[in-house]
Amino acid sequence: MKTEFIRRYVQKELNGWWIISIIGAAVILLPILFVFFSLFQEPNENWFQIRQYLLKNYIFNTIVLVGATGILTAFLGITLAWLTAVYQFPLRKFFRWGLMLPLAIPPYIAAYTYRTMLSYTGVIQTTLRNQYDYQINPELLSISSIRGAIFIFTLFLFPYVYIIARAFLESQSSSYMENARLLGRKPVAIFLKIILPLSRPAVVGGVVLVIYEVLSDYGVTSYFGIHTITTAIFQTWFGMYDVDTAMRLAAWLMVVVVGMFLVEKLLRKRRRYHLSNKSRPFVPMKLKGLPAAAAFTYCAAVFALGFLIPLLQLISWARLTFEKVWSISFITLFNQTVYVAAISTALILIFSVIVANICRSKTSFSYLLSKWVTSGYSVPGAIIAIGVLAVFITLDKWLAPVYSLMGLGTAPLVLSMSLFMLIAGYTIRFMATGFNAVEVGFEKVGTKYTEASRLLGHGMTKSFFKVDLPLIKGALFSGFILTFVEICKELPLVLLLRPFNFETLATKTFQYAKDEMIHEASISSLMIIGISVLSVIVFHIIDKRVE
């Protein structure tokens, strides 16, 4: 009798975890469905005008940005991964993790930093005129164009490709390249014939992440005056105050993103790019003389352009404006950023733990559920923002009678003018970051301890708190840091969903840059970079543990 009672209790508790997971997944998917179904609504006059006169230009600019950035980041990422994984040269250990640091600088911060540095009154042209009496054509250094945006995206997004490709190469057997060397192949031939084909899934995976970031971007394209589909969504929303047309643009952008995701999956279907049994660990080959100097120079140049130079310039500007900018209001700004990021991160991790624990069963439905809850990361922030806004406006309409009874008016916007909407957007957008960290933690722990606890009659909840939680603390910490950093850096989503008079470090930085108060933007930029460096440190620590 007691055994039957325990069995029923455990099953009832398990069902509760499943119900919470499914409800949460439905909430995540709801805003995306709202955007998708806007395609089937009757379009208005603004849509016809945009489609006839502007849409071609939006699509062309978006394709150019995505295509060129994808190609260049693939080249930069795989070549740097090849050098740091395959060869030994001066400062190779430093560059191995140092080349991840450009990810700590959001592209919109890099955009205004480089644009100001390269302008007529910037440090480069001023130095050339005053110190060397050399006048250069300002147009040659101007980056306020698609060409400049590609330069910024390439320099500050290539680590997505680099990190994945380097990890992939270092996990491979050394037999491929050793056999090629024995057959007399030169390094360039080995790279073209072996490294590139072998790294294809890693490169494609990294490039897909880069493309998602480019499609999500609003800061760089808006600051440079480039018209893309994402900037069109913002202009339609804030310029025309037309949410329906903004949703339609977002829906078409989402269709493109989903299509790219499906194509990438089909290209990699049932293909293997690794040995079944690894023979020997990979040992880097030592370079000497000119090849070693060339490898060092290449890595150093990318590191300097992608991190060191903009960081030093921002520090220089911060010294000039610190007394002017630093005040009580700025501390409030920092507190608001940390407050909303901490709450959102906590919610993400709580839900990630619930879903990841459920998905340990490895059923078809659990696999689908895991993909379901992490789908928000592959959707641009502007699309999620549109969907979340539509959902909250609908909720306010449904709750209007309740608001009226509370004395708030006949049709107030309560939820859609609150922080709840912004937190919901953050949670949907960055669920994948927290979930993936928790899932990896559960995979390392395995299920034997949990199964032993369950055999002793403990329920799923008690087994988690007594057994699993102490074992996945490290994964939870990593997931918290990575998610917290991503939320602090996010710009498009917070611009669209923030309540009135609510600022974060990202929005204040963008506002300063938009108002051409570049020097004043440096302090908030440095704070974002300082927070972002935490994620690189976490990556480095995890990488060292793997070694």
HELIX and SHEET records of a PDB file:
HELIX    1   1 LYS A    2  PHE A   37  1                                  36    
HELIX    2   2 SER A   38  PHE A   40  5                                   3    
HELIX    3   3 GLU A   45  TYR A   53  1                                   9    
HELIX    4   4 LEU A   55  VAL A   86  1                                  32    
HELIX    5   5 ARG A   92  GLY A   98  1                                   7    
HELIX    6   6 LEU A  101  ALA A  104  5                                   4    
HELIX    7   7 PRO A  107  LEU A  118  1                                  12    
HELIX    8   8 VAL A  123  TYR A  132  1                                  10    
HELIX    9   9 PRO A  138  LEU A  141  1                                   4    
HELIX   10  10 ILE A  146  LEU A  157  1                                  12    
HELIX   11  11 PRO A  159  GLU A  170  1                                  12    
HELIX   12  12 SER A  175  LEU A  182  1                                   8    
HELIX   13  13 PRO A  187  ILE A  190  1                                   4    
HELIX   14  14 PHE A  191  ILE A  195  3                                   5    
HELIX   15  15 LEU A  196  LEU A  198  1                                   3    
HELIX   16  16 ARG A  200  SER A  216  1                                  17    
HELIX   17  17 GLY A  219  PHE A  224  1                                   6    
HELIX   18  18 ILE A  229  PHE A  234  1                                   6    
HELIX   19  19 GLN A  235  GLY A  239  3                                   5    
HELIX   20  20 VAL A  243  LEU A  267  1                                  25    
HELIX   21  21 GLY A  289  PHE A  303  1                                  15    
HELIX   22  22 ALA A  304  LEU A  308  3                                   5    
HELIX   23  23 ILE A  309  VAL A  325  1                                  17    
HELIX   24  24 ILE A  328  ILE A  358  1                                  31    
HELIX   25  25 CYS A  359  SER A  361  5                                   3    
HELIX   26  26 SER A  364  VAL A  373  1                                  10    
HELIX   27  27 SER A  375  SER A  378  5                                   4    
HELIX   28  28 GLY A  381  TRP A  398  1                                  18    
HELIX   29  29 ALA A  400  LEU A  405  1                                   6    
HELIX   30  30 LEU A  415  MET A  417  5                                   3    
HELIX   31  31 LEU A  419  ARG A  429  1                                  11    
HELIX   32  32 MET A  431  VAL A  445  1                                  15    
HELIX   33  33 LYS A  448  LEU A  455  1                                   8    
HELIX   34  34 MET A  460  SER A  463  1                                   4    
HELIX   35  35 PHE A  464  ASP A  468  3                                   5    
HELIX   36  36 LEU A  469  LEU A  471  1                                   3    
HELIX   37  37 LYS A  473  LYS A  489  1                                  17    
HELIX   38  38 PRO A  492  LEU A  497  1                                   6    
HELIX   39  39 LEU A  505  LYS A  514  1                                  10    
HELIX   40  40 ALA A  521  VAL A  546  1                                  26    
SHEET    1   A 2 TYR A  87  GLN A  88  0                                        
SHEET    2   A 2 MET A 285  LYS A 286  1                                        
END                                                                             
